[in-house]
């Protein structure tokens, strides 16, 4: 089996679909048949052969007619995502005689899933899923998807992350998997040092030799690092818990053994657990996709994102404060720290009018703390950490809202307009 995730997703869908189709027939839905001619071989002259007729169930049409019901099954969307991530869907559809003319490419995986279901129950008069039926159809699919391809898998633990499902497919060959769902993972990846009460969650990147590793093994490792970095950045924007990645991951060619690989980033300091419930999975998947599309490659937003990543990787809040303030200054104080406009602009963006003064004072306290930290005289006080975490949270909120399209990227101009608007409301009437 080339792809455990794909096999699991498709078998789960096939089982749910079998139950649904069997329930439909039990409630009166008619599975129609067609009469086909079958001439058995017999000795003697072919002209003396007696034609035979048999009934063939039209399971393909029956399944196609219930497409609107099958797409509502809980396992349908994960199965479609798993097929899309595997690649090679077009080859499978063409091998099955499907005409792709005029079909939106985004629907190819959904069509392939329907075809697979029809192949599973081909010539069956009852919708009873047996291992033999599923494996026969799955092997046909797998031979089209993976023939001649040898991919690479890269895994790394994600401290601080908890998922309720065994696996969350995030698309583009990236998934989050509970450690117990990957029994072939190396022992080092499944270790829970420092968090014995939490199950291990692994970030998994599956690379296709044809499209992701055309330049060789090292190019594949570089591609995996890039996808893991993007995943980590999106997770840190999605949730304030500050998840990180273990410093060492593992890679394995499809026909090879596990080898350690140094990632060189992401060793953060999770402050609390980030738990992803099943109801949040679609939201997380959409958020990660949105961030990947909207993250700029240069400019103030890109620079501030990089500084925020550095802050998340620092060992203590004290060490992170300068990164956070530098990111905020790049976004909101191009005139320089001497202008003293950072506090008011952050407050304008992140607080309602009546709370802005308190937030501005909190930002100002952070600036004073930075000078004390540099001088080595900052007090060791939990309240100090809270101030720094609060300022970091406001930076995260600004970056997240910009990438999601809730804030204009020119946040400085927006902040000044909010300040002017508030001042206009506060001016006494001259009437």
KELUM-595853 format. One line per 2 residues: number of its first residue (from 1); for each residue x, y, z of N, C-alpha, C. Coordinates in steps of 0.1 Angstrom, whole numbers, plus 2048, in hexadecimal, padded with zeros to 3 digits. Layout:
BEGIN
NUM	X,Y,Z,X,Y,Z,X,Y,Z; ...;
***
This chain:
BEGIN
1	809,7F4,800,800,800,800,809,80C,800; 807,815,7F6,80F,821,7F5,80B,82C,7FF;
3	7FF,82D,801,7FA,839,809,7EF,835,813; 7F4,834,820,7EB,82F,82A,7E0,839,82C;
5	7E2,846,82B,7D8,850,82D,7CD,84F,823; 7D1,84D,816,7C7,84C,80B,7BF,83F,80D;
7	7C5,834,811,7BE,827,813,7B4,829,81E; 7B8,82F,829,7AF,831,834,7A3,83A,830;
9	7A5,845,82A,79B,84E,826,791,848,81C; 796,840,813,78D,83A,809,785,82E,80E;
11	78C,826,817,784,81B,81D,779,820,826; 77C,82B,82D,772,831,836,766,836,82E;
13	769,83D,823,75E,841,81A,756,836,814; 75D,82C,80F,757,820,809,74D,819,813;
15	751,818,81F,749,812,82A,73C,81A,82C; 73E,827,82E,733,830,830,729,830,824;
17	72F,830,818,727,830,80C,71F,823,80B; 725,818,80E,71E,80B,80D,712,80B,817;
19	714,810,823,709,811,82C,6FE,819,826; 701,825,821,6F7,82E,81B,6F0,828,80F;
21	6F7,822,806,6F1,81C,7FA,6E8,810,7FE; 6ED,808,808,6E4,7FD,80D,6D8,802,813;
23	6D9,80D,81B,6CD,812,821,6C3,817,817; 6C8,81D,80C,6C0,822,801,6B8,817,7FB;
25	6BE,80C,7F8,6B7,800,7F2,6AD,7FA,7FC; 6B1,7FA,809,6A7,7F5,813,69B,7FD,814;
27	69C,80A,811,691,813,812,689,814,805; 68D,80C,7FB,684,80B,7EF,68B,810,7E2;
29	697,815,7E3,69E,81A,7D7,6A1,80E,7CE; 69E,80F,7C1,69F,804,7B8,6AD,803,7B1;
31	6B3,7F8,7B2,6C0,7F6,7AB,6BC,7EF,79E; 6BD,7F6,793,6B8,7F0,786,6C3,7E7,780;
33	6BE,7DF,777,6C7,7D5,770,6C5,7D7,761; 6CF,7D2,75A,6CE,7D1,74C,6D1,7C3,747;
35	6CB,7C0,73C,6CD,7B2,737,6D9,7B3,72D; 6E2,7AA,72F,6EE,7AA,726,6EF,79C,720;
37	6F4,79B,714,6F6,78E,70D,703,789,711; 704,77C,714,710,775,717,710,768,710;
39	719,766,707,71A,75A,6FF,725,751,705; 721,746,70B,72B,73D,711,733,736,706;
41	740,733,709,748,72C,6FF,743,71D,6FE; 742,718,6F2,73E,70A,6F1,745,704,6E4;
43	747,6F7,6E4,74E,6F1,6D9,745,6F1,6CD; 74B,6EE,6C2,744,6EE,6B5,743,6FB,6AE;
45	73A,6FC,6A5,739,707,69D,734,713,6A5; 73A,71F,6A3,736,72B,6AB,727,72E,6A7;
47	723,72B,69B,715,72E,697,70B,727,6A0; 70F,71C,6A6,706,714,6AE,705,718,6BD;
49	70E,723,6C0,70E,728,6CE,700,72E,6D2; 6FB,72A,6DD,6EE,72F,6E2,6F1,73B,6EB;
51	6EB,747,6E7,6ED,753,6EF,6E7,752,6FD; 6ED,757,707,6E8,757,715,6E7,765,719;
53	6DE,767,722,6DB,775,727,6DC,775,737; 6E1,780,73C,6E2,781,74A,6DE,790,74E;
55	6DB,792,75B,6D8,79F,760,6E4,7A5,767; 6E7,7B1,763,6F3,7B8,769,6EE,7C5,771;
57	6F1,7C6,77E,6EC,7D1,785,6F3,7DE,781; 6EB,7E9,780,6F0,7F6,77C,6F4,7FE,788;
59	6FF,7F8,78F,703,7FF,79B,709,80C,799; 710,80E,78D,716,81B,78B,70C,826,78A;
61	701,823,783,6F6,82D,782,6F0,830,78F; 6EE,825,797,6E7,827,7A4,6F0,82F,7AD;
63	6FD,82D,7AD,706,835,7B5,706,844,7B0; 707,846,7A3,707,853,79D,6FB,85B,7A1;
65	6EF,854,7A1,6E3,85B,7A4,6E3,860,7B3; 6EB,85A,7BB,6EB,85E,7CA,6F7,866,7CD;
67	6FD,86D,7C3,709,875,7C6,706,880,7D0; 6FA,886,7CF,6F7,891,7D9,6F6,88D,7E7;
69	6F3,880,7E9,6F2,87A,7F7,700,876,7FB; 708,870,7F3,715,86B,7F6,71E,876,7FA;
71	71D,882,7F3,727,88C,7F7,725,892,804; 719,88F,80B,716,894,818,71C,88B,823;
73	721,87F,81F,726,876,829,733,87D,830; 735,87B,83D,740,881,843,74E,87E,83D;
75	74F,872,838,75C,86D,833,75E,871,824; 754,878,81E,756,87B,810,761,885,80D;
77	760,891,815,76A,89B,813,778,897,816; 77B,890,821,788,88B,824,78D,882,819;
79	784,87A,813,788,871,808,78C,878,7FC; 785,883,7F9,788,88B,7ED,795,892,7EF;
81	797,898,7FB,7A4,89E,7FE,7B0,894,7FD; 7AE,888,802,7B9,87E,801,7BC,87B,7F2;
83	7B2,87A,7EA,7B4,877,7DC,7BB,882,7D5; 7B7,88F,7D8,7BD,89A,7D2,7CC,89B,7D6;
85	7CF,898,7E2,7DD,899,7E7,7E5,88E,7E1; 7DF,883,7DD,7E7,878,7D8,7EC,87A,7CA;
87	7E4,882,7C2,7E8,885,7B4,7E5,879,7AB; 7E6,87B,79E,7E4,870,795,7D5,86C,792;
89	7CC,875,797,7BE,872,796,7B9,871,787; 7BF,87A,77F,7BB,87B,771,7BE,86E,76A;
91	7CA,868,76D,7CE,85B,767,7C4,850,76A; 7BF,850,777,7B6,846,77B,7A8,848,774;
93	7A4,854,773,797,856,76C,798,852,75D; 7A3,856,757,7A4,852,749,7A5,843,747;
95	7AC,83C,750,7AD,82E,750,7A0,827,751; 797,82E,758,789,828,75B,77F,82C,750;
97	784,833,745,77C,837,73A,774,843,73C; 777,84C,746,770,858,749,774,863,73F;
99	76A,86B,73B,76D,876,732,76E,883,73B; 77A,889,73B,77C,895,743,779,8A2,73C;
101	775,8A1,730,772,8AD,728,768,8B6,72F; 76B,8C2,732,762,8CC,738,760,8CA,747;
103	767,8C1,74D,766,8BF,75B,770,8C7,762; 76C,8D0,76C,775,8D8,773,77F,8CF,77A;
105	78C,8D3,779,796,8CB,77F,795,8C9,78E; 78E,8D3,795,78C,8D2,7A3,783,8C7,7A7;
107	77B,8C2,79D,771,8B7,79F,777,8AA,79C; 783,8A9,797,788,89C,792,789,892,79E;
109	78E,896,7AA,78F,88D,7B5,781,888,7B9; 777,891,7B9,76A,88D,7BD,764,882,7B3;
111	767,884,7A6,762,87B,79C,76A,86E,79E; 777,86E,7A1,77E,862,7A3,779,85A,7AF;
113	774,861,7B9,76F,85A,7C4,762,853,7C1; 75A,859,7B8,74D,853,7B4,750,846,7AB;
115	75A,848,7A2,75E,83D,79A,763,831,7A2; 76B,834,7AC,771,82A,7B5,765,822,7BC;
117	75B,829,7C0,750,823,7C7,748,81A,7BD; 747,81E,7B1,741,816,7A6,749,809,7A3;
119	756,80B,7A4,75F,7FF,7A1,75E,7F5,7AD; 75C,7FA,7B9,75B,7F1,7C4,74F,7E9,7C3;
121	744,7EE,7BF,737,7E7,7BF,733,7E3,7B1; 73C,7E2,7A8,73A,7DE,79A,734,7D0,79A;
123	728,7CF,793,721,7C2,792,71C,7BC,79F; 71B,7C4,7A9,716,7BF,7B6,707,7C3,7B7;
125	6FF,7BA,7BB,6F1,7BC,7BC,6ED,7C1,7CA; 6F7,7C1,7D4,6F5,7C6,7E1,701,7CE,7E5;
127	6FE,7D8,7ED,709,7E1,7F1,70F,7DD,7FE; 716,7D2,7FD,71D,7CC,809,72C,7CD,806;
129	733,7D5,80E,741,7D8,80C,74A,7CC,812; 751,7C6,80A,75A,7BB,80E,769,7C0,80C;
131	772,7BB,814,780,7BF,812,785,7BC,804; 781,7B1,7FF,785,7AD,7F1,781,7B7,7E7;
133	774,7BB,7E7,76F,7C5,7DE,777,7D2,7DF; 779,7D7,7EB,77F,7E4,7ED,78E,7E3,7E8;
135	795,7D9,7EC,7A4,7D8,7E9,7A6,7D6,7DA; 79D,7CF,7D3,79E,7CE,7C5,79D,7DC,7BE;
137	793,7E3,7C2,791,7F0,7BC,79C,7FA,7C0; 7A0,7F9,7CD,7AB,802,7D2,7B8,7FF,7CA;
139	7BB,7F3,7C8,7C8,7F0,7C1,7C8,7F5,7B3; 7BC,7F5,7AC,7BB,7FB,79F,7BE,80A,7A0;
141	7B8,810,7AA,7BA,81F,7AC,7C9,822,7AF; 7CF,81A,7B8,7DC,81D,7BC,7E6,81B,7B1;
143	7E4,811,7A8,7ED,80E,79D,7ED,81A,794; 7E2,821,793,7E2,82D,78A,7E9,839,791;
145	7E6,83A,79E,7EB,846,7A5,7FA,846,7A8; 800,83A,7AB,80D,839,7B0,817,831,7A7;
147	812,82B,79C,81C,823,794,827,82B,78F; 833,826,792,840,82D,78D,844,839,796;
149	83D,83B,7A1,840,847,7A9,845,842,7B7; 850,848,7BC,855,845,7C9,856,852,7D1;
151	84E,854,7DA,84E,861,7E1,856,861,7EE; 854,86C,7F5,85C,86E,802,852,873,80C;
153	853,86E,818,84B,872,824,854,879,82E; 850,884,833,857,88B,83E,84D,88D,849;
155	851,88A,855,849,88C,861,850,893,86C; 849,89B,874,84F,8A2,87F,844,8A4,88A;
157	847,8A1,897,83E,8A4,8A1,83A,8B3,8A3; 82E,8B5,8A7,829,8C3,8A9,825,8C5,8B8;
159	82F,8C9,8C0,82C,8CA,8CE,821,8D5,8D1; 818,8D2,8DA,80E,8DB,8DD,801,8DA,8D5;
161	801,8D2,8CB,7F5,8D0,8C2,7EE,8C3,8C6; 7E1,8C4,8C7,7D9,8B8,8CA,7CE,8B7,8BF;
163	7CC,8AC,8B9,7C1,8AA,8AF,7B8,89E,8B4; 7AB,8A0,8B3,7A2,896,8B7,7A1,88A,8AD;
165	7A2,88E,8A0,7A1,884,895,7AF,87D,894; 7AF,871,88E,7BB,86A,88C,7C4,871,882;
167	7BE,878,879,7C5,87F,86E,7BD,88A,868; 7C4,895,865,7BE,8A1,85F,7C6,8A3,852;
169	7BF,8A1,847,7C6,8A4,83A,7C5,8B3,837; 7D0,8B9,835,7D0,8C8,833,7D2,8CB,824;
171	7D4,8C1,81B,7D6,8C4,80D,7E4,8C6,80A; 7E8,8C5,7FD,7F5,8C8,7F8,7FF,8BE,7FE;
173	7FB,8B2,802,803,8A8,807,807,8A9,816; 800,8B3,81D,803,8B5,82B,7F7,8B1,833;
175	7FA,8AA,83F,7F0,8A6,848,7F5,8A6,856; 7EC,8A6,85F,7EF,8A4,86D,7EA,896,872;
177	7F2,88F,878,7EE,881,87B,7F2,87E,88A; 7E9,878,891,7EC,873,89F,7F6,868,89E;
179	800,868,8A8,80B,85F,8A7,806,850,8A7; 7FC,84D,8AE,7F8,83F,8AF,7F2,83A,8A1;
181	7EE,843,899,7E9,840,88C,7F4,83D,881; 801,83F,886,80C,83C,87D,816,833,884;
183	812,826,885,81B,81D,88D,829,81B,887; 82A,81E,87A,838,81C,874,841,828,876;
185	83C,832,87D,845,83E,880,851,83A,889; 85C,841,888,868,83D,890,864,841,89F;
187	86B,83A,8A8,868,83B,8B6,86B,84A,8BB; 875,850,8B5,878,85E,8B9,86D,867,8B6;
189	865,865,8AB,85B,86E,8A7,84F,86C,8B0; 84D,861,8B7,842,85E,8BF,845,861,8CE;
191	851,865,8D1,854,868,8DF,84C,874,8E4; 849,875,8F0,841,880,8F6,848,887,901;
193	855,889,8FF,85D,88F,909,857,89D,90D; 854,89F,919,850,8AC,91E,840,8AE,91D;
195	839,8A5,916,82B,8A6,915,825,898,916; 827,890,921,823,883,922,814,881,922;
197	80C,88C,925,7FE,88C,926,7F7,88E,918; 7FF,892,90E,7F9,895,901,7FD,88B,8F7;
199	7F4,886,8EE,7F8,87D,8E3,800,884,8D9; 80A,87D,8D3,812,884,8C9,80A,886,8BC;
201	80C,892,8B7,807,896,8AA,812,898,8A0; 812,892,895,81C,893,88B,817,89C,87F;
203	820,8A5,87B,81D,8AC,86E,824,8A3,863; 81C,89F,859,821,896,84F,820,89D,841;
205	82B,89C,83A,82C,8A1,82C,82F,895,823; 826,892,81A,828,888,810,82B,88E,802;
207	837,88B,7FD,83B,891,7F1,83B,887,7E5; 837,88B,7DA,836,883,7CE,843,884,7C6;
209	849,879,7C2,855,879,7BB,854,881,7AE; 849,880,7A8,848,886,79A,846,895,79B;
211	83E,89A,7A4,83C,8A8,7A4,843,8B0,7AE; 847,8AA,7BA,84E,8B1,7C5,85D,8AE,7C6;
213	861,8A3,7C0,86F,89F,7C2,876,89D,7B4; 873,8A5,7AA,879,8A3,79D,887,8A6,79D;
215	88C,8AE,7A7,89A,8B1,7A8,8A2,8A9,7B2; 89B,89F,7B7,8A2,895,7C0,89E,896,7CF;
217	8A4,88E,7D7,8A1,88C,7E5,8A2,899,7ED; 8AD,8A0,7EB,8AF,8AD,7F2,8A5,8B7,7EF;
219	8A1,8B8,7E2,896,8C1,7DE,889,8BD,7E5; 887,8B0,7E7,87B,8AC,7EF,87B,8B1,7FD;
221	887,8AF,804,888,8B4,811,886,8C3,812; 88B,8CB,809,889,8D9,809,87A,8DC,807;
223	874,8D5,7FF,865,8D7,7FC,85D,8D4,809; 861,8C9,810,85A,8C6,81C,85D,8D1,827;
225	869,8D6,828,86B,8E1,832,863,8ED,82F; 861,8F0,822,859,8FC,81E,84A,8FA,823;
227	845,8EE,820,837,8EB,823,835,8EB,833; 83F,8E5,83A,83E,8E5,848,83F,8F3,84E;
229	847,8FC,849,848,909,84D,83B,911,84B; 835,90F,840,829,915,83D,81E,910,846;
231	81E,903,849,814,8FD,852,816,903,860; 822,904,865,825,909,872,820,918,873;
233	824,920,869,820,92E,869,811,92F,86A; 80A,927,862,7FB,928,862,7F5,924,870;
235	7FB,919,875,7F6,915,882,7F8,91F,88D; 803,926,88D,806,931,897,7FD,93D,895;
237	7F8,93F,889,7EF,94A,887,7E0,945,88A; 7DE,939,888,7D0,933,88B,7CD,933,89A;
239	7D7,930,8A2,7D5,92E,8B0,7E0,935,8B8; 7DD,93A,8C3,7E7,942,8CB,7EF,93A,8D4;
241	7EE,92C,8D4,7F5,924,8DD,804,923,8DA; 808,927,8CE,817,927,8CB,81C,919,8C9;
243	816,911,8C1,81B,903,8BE,828,905,8B7; 830,8FA,8B7,83D,8FA,8B1,83F,8EC,8AA;
245	84B,8EA,8A4,84F,8DE,89F,85B,8D8,8A6; 85C,8CB,8A7,867,8C5,8AD,874,8C9,8A5;
247	87F,8CA,8AB,88B,8CE,8A3,890,8C4,899; 88C,8B7,89B,890,8AC,892,884,8A5,88C;
249	884,8A4,87F,879,89C,878,87F,88F,873; 877,888,86B,87C,87C,865,877,87B,857;
251	87F,876,84E,87B,874,840,87D,866,83C; 874,862,832,876,854,82E,871,853,81F;
253	87A,84F,816,876,84C,809,86C,840,809; 863,83F,7FF,859,835,800,85E,827,802;
255	86A,824,7FC,86F,816,7FD,87B,816,806; 87D,820,80F,889,821,817,886,821,826;
257	88F,825,82E,88D,825,83D,88D,834,842; 889,835,84E,888,843,854,896,848,857;
259	898,855,854,8A5,85C,857,8A1,869,85D; 8A9,86E,867,8A7,87B,86E,8AA,886,864;
261	8A3,891,866,8A5,89D,85E,8A4,8A9,867; 8AD,8B2,866,8AD,8BE,86E,8A5,8C9,867;
263	89A,8CE,86D,892,8D8,867,898,8E6,867; 89D,8EA,873,8A4,8F7,874,89A,902,877;
265	88E,8FF,87B,885,90A,87F,879,904,887; 871,90D,88D,865,908,893,865,904,8A1;
267	871,904,8A7,872,8FF,8B5,86D,90A,8BF; 860,90B,8C0,85A,916,8C8,858,911,8D6;
269	84F,919,8DD,84C,916,8EB,83D,916,8ED; 837,90A,8EA,828,90A,8EC,824,90E,8FA;
271	81B,918,8FA,817,91D,907,80B,915,90D; 803,90F,904,7F8,907,908,7F5,8FE,8FC;
273	7EC,8F5,8FE,7E9,8EC,8F3,7DF,8F2,8E9; 7E1,8EF,8DD,7D8,8F3,8D2,7D0,8E6,8CE;
275	7C3,8E6,8D0,7BB,8DA,8CD,7B2,8DD,8C1; 7B3,8D4,8B7,7AB,8D5,8AB,7A0,8CA,8AC;
277	794,8CF,8AE,788,8C6,8AE,784,8C3,8A0; 77D,8B8,89E,778,8B4,891,770,8BF,88A;
279	768,8C7,892,760,8D2,88C,769,8DD,887; 776,8DE,88B,77F,8E9,887,787,8E5,87B;
281	787,8D9,877,790,8D4,86D,78F,8DB,85F; 782,8DD,85B,780,8E4,84E,785,8F3,84F;
283	782,8F9,85B,786,907,85D,795,908,85D; 79C,8FE,863,7AB,8FF,863,7B0,8FD,855;
285	7AB,8F3,84E,7AF,8F0,840,7AD,8FD,837; 7A2,903,839,7A0,90F,831,7A9,91B,835;
287	7AC,91C,842,7B5,927,847,7C3,925,841; 7C8,918,842,7D5,916,83E,7D6,918,82F;
289	7CC,915,827,7CC,917,819,7CC,926,816; 7C4,92E,81D,7C3,93C,81B,7D0,943,81E;
291	7D7,93F,82A,7E3,945,82D,7EE,943,823; 7EE,936,81E,7F8,933,814,7F6,93B,807;
293	7EA,93E,803,7E8,946,7F7,7EA,955,7F9; 7E8,95A,805,7E8,969,807,7F5,96E,80E;
295	7FE,965,812,80A,969,819,814,970,80E; 817,97C,810,820,983,807,82E,97E,808;
297	836,980,7FD,844,97B,7FD,84D,987,801; 849,993,801,851,99E,805,848,9AA,80A;
299	84E,9B4,810,847,9BF,815,845,9BE,824; 83F,9C8,82A,83E,9C9,838,836,9BD,83F;
301	82C,9B8,838,824,9AD,83E,82D,9A1,83E; 834,99E,833,83D,992,833,848,993,83D;
303	84D,99F,83F,858,9A1,849,853,99F,857; 847,9A5,85A,841,9A4,867,83D,995,86A;
305	839,98E,860,836,97F,862,842,978,866; 84D,97B,85F,85A,974,862,85F,977,871;
307	85D,984,875,860,988,883,857,981,88D; 84A,980,889,841,979,892,846,96A,894;
309	84A,964,889,84F,956,88A,85B,955,893; 864,95F,892,870,95F,89A,86B,960,8A9;
311	862,969,8AC,85D,96A,8B9,857,95D,8BF; 850,956,8B6,84A,949,8BB,855,93F,8BE;
313	860,940,8B7,86B,936,8B9,874,93A,8C5; 872,945,8CB,87B,949,8D7,877,940,8E3;
315	881,93F,8EB,87F,936,8F7,877,93C,902; 877,94A,903,870,950,90E,869,95D,908;
317	85E,962,90E,858,96E,90A,861,97A,90A; 86B,97A,913,874,985,914,87C,986,906;
319	880,97A,901,888,97A,8F5,87F,97E,8E9; 872,97B,8EA,869,97D,8DF,865,98C,8DD;
321	866,994,8E8,860,9A1,8E8,865,9AA,8DD; 872,9AA,8DB,878,9B3,8D0,873,9AF,8C3;
323	872,9A2,8C0,86D,99D,8B3,85F,9A3,8B1; 856,9A2,8BB,849,9A6,8BA,848,9B5,8B8;
325	850,9BD,8BF,84F,9CB,8BE,855,9D0,8B0; 85F,9C9,8AB,864,9CC,89E,85A,9C9,893;
327	853,9BF,894,848,9BC,88B,83D,9C6,88B; 839,9CA,897,82F,9D5,898,834,9E2,893;
329	841,9E5,895,846,9F2,890,847,9F2,881; 84A,9E6,87B,84B,9E5,86C,83D,9E8,866;
331	833,9E3,86D,825,9E5,868,81F,9F3,86B; 822,9F8,876,81A,A04,87B,822,A10,87F;
333	830,A0F,87F,838,A1B,883,843,A1D,879; 841,A20,86C,84C,A22,863,854,A2F,866;
335	84E,A38,86E,855,A44,871,860,A42,87B; 860,A36,882,86A,A33,88B,865,A34,89A;
337	86C,A2D,8A3,867,A2D,8B1,866,A3A,8B7; 86E,A44,8B2,86E,A51,8B8,860,A58,8B6;
339	858,A54,8AD,84C,A5A,8AA,842,A58,8B5; 843,A4C,8BC,83A,A49,8C7,82C,A45,8C2;
341	82A,A42,8B6,81D,A3F,8B0,819,A31,8B1; 822,A28,8B4,81E,A1A,8B4,813,A16,8BD;
343	814,A1B,8CA,80A,A17,8D4,7FC,A1B,8CF; 7FA,A27,8CB,7EC,A2B,8C7,7E7,A24,8BB;
345	7F0,A20,8B1,7EC,A19,8A5,7E8,A0B,8A8; 7F0,A04,8B1,7EC,9F7,8B5,7DE,9F7,8BC;
347	7DD,A00,8C5,7D0,A01,8CC,7C4,A04,8C3; 7C6,A0C,8B9,7BB,A10,8B0,7B7,A03,8A8;
349	7C0,9FA,8A5,7BD,9EF,89D,7B7,9E3,8A6; 7BC,9E3,8B2,7B9,9D7,8BA,7AF,9D9,8C6;
351	7AA,9E5,8C8,7A1,9E7,8D3,796,9F1,8CF; 78B,9EF,8D5,780,9F9,8D3,784,A06,8DA;
353	77D,A11,8D6,781,A1E,8DB,783,A20,8EA; 77A,A1A,8F2,77B,A1C,900,787,A14,906;
355	78C,A0A,8FF,797,A02,904,7A5,A05,8FF; 7A5,A0F,8F6,7B2,A12,8EF,7BC,A18,8F8;
357	7B8,A20,901,7C2,A26,90A,7C9,A1B,912; 7C2,A12,917,7C8,A07,920,7D1,9FF,917;
359	7CD,9FC,90B,7D6,9F3,902,7E2,9FB,8FE; 7E1,A08,8FB,7ED,A10,8F8,7F7,A11,904;
361	7F2,A11,910,7FB,A11,91B,801,A04,91D; 7FA,9F9,919,800,9EC,91A,80C,9EA,910;
363	809,9EF,904,814,9EF,8F9,820,9F7,8FE; 81D,A03,904,828,A0C,909,830,A05,913;
365	829,9FD,91C,830,9F6,926,839,9EB,920; 835,9E5,915,83D,9DB,90E,84A,9E2,908;
367	848,9EE,903,854,9F5,8FE,85E,9F8,909; 859,9FC,915,862,9FE,920,869,9F1,925;
369	861,9E6,924,866,9D9,928,872,9D5,91F; 870,9D8,912,87B,9D5,908,888,9DB,90C;
371	887,9E8,910,894,9EF,914,899,9E9,920; 891,9E5,92A,896,9DF,936,89C,9D1,933;
373	896,9C9,92A,89B,9BC,926,8A9,9BE,920; 8AA,9C8,917,8B7,9CA,911,8C2,9CE,91B;
375	8BE,9D5,925,8C7,9DA,930,8C9,9CF,93A; 8C1,9C4,93A,8C3,9B9,943,8BD,9BC,951;
377	8B3,9C5,952,8AD,9C9,95F,89E,9C7,95F; 899,9BF,955,88B,9BC,955,887,9B3,960;
379	87C,9B5,967,878,9AD,972,873,99F,96E; 876,995,976,871,988,973,863,987,97A;
381	859,988,972,84B,98A,977,841,983,96D; 839,97A,972,82F,974,968,827,97F,961;
383	824,98A,968,81C,995,961,823,99B,955; 831,99B,956,838,9A0,94B,836,997,93F;
385	837,98A,941,834,980,936,827,982,930; 81D,985,938,80F,987,933,80E,993,92A;
387	815,99E,92E,816,9AA,926,81B,9A7,918; 826,9A0,918,82D,99C,90B,824,993,903;
389	81E,989,909,815,980,902,809,988,8FC; 804,992,904,7F9,99A,8FF,7FD,9A2,8F3;
391	808,9A8,8F3,80D,9B0,8E7,80F,9A6,8DB; 815,99B,8DE,817,991,8D3,809,98D,8CD;
393	7FF,98B,8D6,7F2,988,8D1,7EC,992,8C8; 7EF,99F,8CA,7E9,9AA,8C2,7F1,9A9,8B4;
395	7FD,9A7,8B4,805,9A5,8A7,7FF,99A,89F; 7FD,98E,8A6,7F7,983,89F,7E9,986,899;
397	7E1,98D,8A1,7D4,991,89C,7D4,99A,890; 7DE,9A3,890,7DF,9AC,884,7E3,9A4,878;
399	7ED,99C,879,7F2,994,86E,7E8,98B,869; 7E1,984,872,7D6,97B,86E,7CB,982,866;
401	7C7,98D,86B,7BC,995,865,7C0,99A,857; 7CD,99E,856,7D1,9A2,849,7D1,997,83F;
403	7D6,98B,843,7D7,980,839,7C9,97A,836; 7C0,97C,83F,7B2,977,83D,7AA,981,835;
405	7AF,98D,833,7A8,997,82C,79F,9A0,834; 7A0,99F,842,797,9A7,84A,79D,9B5,84C;
407	7AA,9B7,84A,7B1,9C4,84C,7B8,9C7,83F; 7B8,9D3,83B,7C0,9D8,830,7CF,9D6,833;
409	7D7,9D1,82A,7E5,9D0,82D,7EC,9DD,832; 7E7,9E8,82D,7ED,9F5,832,7E7,9F8,83F;
411	7EB,9F1,84A,7E5,9F2,857,7E8,9FF,85D; 7F4,A06,85A,7F7,A13,860,7ED,A1D,85C;
413	7EA,A1E,84F,7E0,A27,84A,7D2,A25,850; 7CF,A18,852,7C2,A14,858,7C1,A19,866;
415	7CC,A17,86E,7CD,A1B,87C,7CB,A2A,87D; 7D2,A31,875,7D1,A40,875,7C3,A45,872;
417	7BC,A3E,869,7AF,A42,866,7A5,A3F,872; 7A8,A34,879,7A0,A31,885,7A2,A3C,890;
419	7AF,A40,891,7B2,A4A,89B,7AB,A57,898; 7AC,A5B,88B,7A6,A68,887,797,A67,889;
421	791,A5C,886,782,A5A,887,77E,A5C,896; 786,A55,89F,783,A57,8AD,784,A65,8B2;
423	78F,A6C,8AD,791,A7A,8B1,786,A82,8AD; 781,A80,8A1,776,A88,89B,769,A86,8A4;
425	767,A7A,8A9,75B,A78,8B1,75D,A7E,8BF; 769,A7F,8C3,76C,A85,8D1,76C,A94,8D1;
427	76D,A9A,8C5,76D,AA9,8C5,760,AAF,8CA; 760,AB9,8D2,754,ABF,8D7,74C,AC6,8CC;
429	73F,AC5,8CC,737,ACB,8C2,737,ADB,8C3; 738,AE2,8B8,738,AF0,8B7,72A,AF6,8B5;
431	720,AED,8B4,713,AF2,8B1,70D,AFA,8BC;
***
